[in-house]
């Protein structure tokens, strides 16, 4: 392995092994979420009006347009 590259990804390896160990011990459960339900997308991706409205409703926040 490239030692320079290893320095940059070492934290990923540590995180991977930590999570893998917890899953094996059944202390956490990893679940699948479709991209349709990824709440972070409202902050990171351009969305259609329908997708934005759906994700906004999942945040349980009042619309800034209705608060006026």
C-alpha positions as CSV (number, residue, x, y, z in Angstrom):
1,X,0.0,0.0,0.0
2,X,1.1,3.5,-0.8
3,X,2.2,5.0,2.6
4,X,1.0,8.5,1.6
5,X,-2.4,7.2,0.6
6,X,-2.6,5.1,3.8
7,X,-2.2,8.2,5.9
8,X,-5.3,9.8,4.2
9,X,-7.5,6.7,4.5
10,X,-6.5,5.3,7.8
11,X,-9.5,6.8,9.6
12,X,-11.8,5.1,7.1
13,X,-10.2,1.7,8.0
14,X,-10.6,2.4,11.7
15,X,-14.2,3.4,11.3
16,X,-14.9,0.4,9.1
17,X,-13.5,-2.1,11.6
18,X,-15.3,-0.4,14.5
19,X,-18.7,-0.6,12.8
20,X,-18.0,-4.2,11.5
21,X,-17.2,-5.3,15.1
22,X,-20.4,-3.7,16.5
23,X,-22.5,-5.3,13.8
24,X,-20.9,-8.7,14.5
25,X,-21.7,-8.3,18.2
26,X,-25.2,-7.2,17.4
27,X,-24.8,-3.9,19.3
28,X,-25.9,-2.0,16.2
29,X,-28.0,-2.8,13.2
30,X,-27.3,-1.3,9.8
31,X,-30.3,-0.6,7.7
32,X,-30.8,0.3,4.1
33,X,-32.3,3.7,3.2
34,X,-33.2,4.4,-0.4
35,X,-31.9,7.6,-1.9
36,X,-35.5,8.8,-2.0
37,X,-35.4,9.0,1.9
38,X,-32.0,10.5,2.4
39,X,-32.7,13.6,4.4
40,X,-29.2,15.0,3.8
41,X,-30.1,15.5,0.1
42,X,-32.2,18.5,1.0
43,X,-28.9,20.3,1.9
44,X,-26.6,18.7,-0.7
45,X,-28.4,18.1,-4.0
46,X,-30.6,20.0,-6.4
47,X,-34.1,18.5,-6.0
48,X,-37.4,18.6,-7.8
49,X,-40.1,20.5,-6.0
50,X,-41.8,17.2,-5.1
51,X,-38.6,15.6,-3.7
52,X,-37.9,18.8,-1.7
53,X,-41.4,19.0,-0.3
54,X,-41.3,15.3,0.7
55,X,-37.9,15.6,2.5
56,X,-38.9,18.9,4.1
57,X,-42.0,17.3,5.6
58,X,-39.7,14.6,7.1
59,X,-37.8,17.3,9.0
60,X,-41.0,18.3,10.9
61,X,-40.3,22.0,10.3
62,X,-42.7,24.7,9.5
63,X,-42.3,26.1,6.0
64,X,-40.4,29.5,6.0
65,X,-43.0,30.7,3.5
66,X,-45.9,29.9,5.9
67,X,-44.2,31.6,8.9
68,X,-44.6,35.1,7.5
